[in-house]
C-alpha cells in the first residue's frame, strides 16, 4: 500500500510535537524514566514559588515542585506538590522550609528529623516559611523608629511653646524699657508743678498695672510648659530605646556567630563561586552557538558524535590556515 505524502507530513508533525513536549519537560527537570514519590505541603504564602523550583536535602537536589494549587475552601492557602526521589525517606517530623537567596530564587529545603513513622506517598509534610535578613532587621528597627518619632513630636511641642513664651517676654521687656523713660519725664517735670509730678506717678502706676496684667497670661503659659515637660516622660522613652538597641545587638550577635542561614550567606563565598561558574558556562555556550548555530537550530538537532566531528574538523582547518 502506498503511503500518501499527507500522511507522512502528519506523522512527522505528530512525532515532532511529541519530541518537543518530552524535550521541553526534560529541560524543566522532569525525568520520565525515574520513579519519584509525590508528597504535599500547605503554605499560607509561597512567596513567588513556581513549578519546577528545586527541592534540596543537605544542599543536594532531591526533587522539584511539580504542581501548585490554591485551596479556596481553606482560606486561600496554597497546596504545593513535591516530587521527591524515591530513595529519600521522609518521617512525620520532616519540615519543608520554603526559603530563597539574595537573587530572588525560591526553593524548598527538607529537614528530615527522626519521627514515629515514615511518610507514604501523597502524605502531607510539615511546612514552614523562612524569614530573610531584611525581615529580621525591619522587625527590630520598627520599635526604635516609633519611639524616636514620638520623642521628636514632644520635642517639637516644647520648642513651639518656648518660642511663644519668648515673644511674650520680648513684649514685656519692651514695655519695661518704656516705663523708665516715663518716670524720668515725670521727675524732670516735678520741679515745675507738684500736680504734674503726681500725675506722672499715677501714669507710671497705671503702666505698671498694665504690665502686670499682661504678665498674667505669660505665667499661665509657663505653667502649661511645666506640665508639658512632666508629660514627656523622657526617662521611660530612653529606657524603651535602650531595650530596642539591646534587641538589635542580640540580632547582630546571632549573625556574627555563623551558625545560621543569614550569617552563612554573608560570610561564605559558595554563592559567588556558583554564579561565576554559571557565567563561564553561559559564555562557553554562547560562543558555541555563535560559531555553530546549526548544532542547535536543526529540525531535530545533532547528536553528540556529529558535533564532536564538526568541532575537530574546524580545529584542523584553523591549524592548516595558521600553518599557511
Beta strands, then each sheet from edge to edge (+ up, - down):
strand 1: 36-43
strand 2: 54-57
strand 3: 60-71
strand 4: 77-85
strand 5: 95-100
strand 6: 106-111
strand 7: 124-129
sheet 1: 1+ 4- 3+ 2- 6- 5+ 7+ 1+
end
